[in-house]
Amino acid sequence: MQDVYSSTEIIFAAAILTSLLIGGIVCVIVVITGLVKTLVSLMVSPTREKKKSSG
């Protein structure tokens, strides 16, 4: 079992971990954006219905 890793292995591992981290962050941003859009549409739709019924 080797104790010392070559610089290539370290760079390769860092690249994989970085790509996974960026992917996770992007996924979280997409989920939050979807939730915000859903919440905004739910909050806006009742006010639109009230305006239509009153007018």
C-alpha positions in Angstrom: 0.0 0.0 0.0 1.5 3.3 -1.0 1.5 6.2 1.4 2.6 9.0 -1.0 0.4 10.1 -3.9 1.9 11.6 -7.0 1.0 15.1 -8.0 -1.1 13.8 -10.9 -3.3 11.8 -8.6 -3.7 14.7 -6.3 -4.7 17.0 -9.1 -7.0 14.4 -10.6 -8.7 13.9 -7.2 -9.1 17.6 -6.6 -10.6 18.1 -10.1 -13.2 15.3 -9.4 -14.1 16.7 -6.0 -14.3 20.3 -7.4 -16.6 19.2 -10.2 -18.8 17.3 -7.8 -18.9 20.4 -5.5 -19.9 22.7 -8.4 -22.5 20.3 -9.6 -24.0 20.1 -6.1 -24.1 23.9 -5.8 -25.7 24.2 -9.2 -28.3 21.6 -8.2 -29.1 23.5 -5.0 -29.4 26.8 -6.9 -31.8 25.2 -9.5 -34.0 23.7 -6.7 -34.1 27.1 -4.8 -35.0 28.9 -8.0 -37.8 26.4 -8.7 -39.2 26.8 -5.2 -39.1 30.6 -5.4 -40.9 30.6 -8.8 -43.6 28.3 -7.4 -44.0 30.3 -4.2 -44.2 33.6 -6.2 -46.8 32.2 -8.7 -48.9 30.9 -5.7 -48.7 34.3 -4.0 -49.5 36.2 -7.2 -52.3 34.1 -8.6 -54.8 34.8 -5.7 -54.3 38.6 -6.1 -54.9 38.3 -9.8 -58.1 36.4 -9.2 -59.3 39.1 -6.7 -58.6 41.9 -9.2 -60.5 40.0 -12.0 -63.6 39.4 -9.8 -63.7 42.9 -8.5 -63.3 44.5 -11.9 
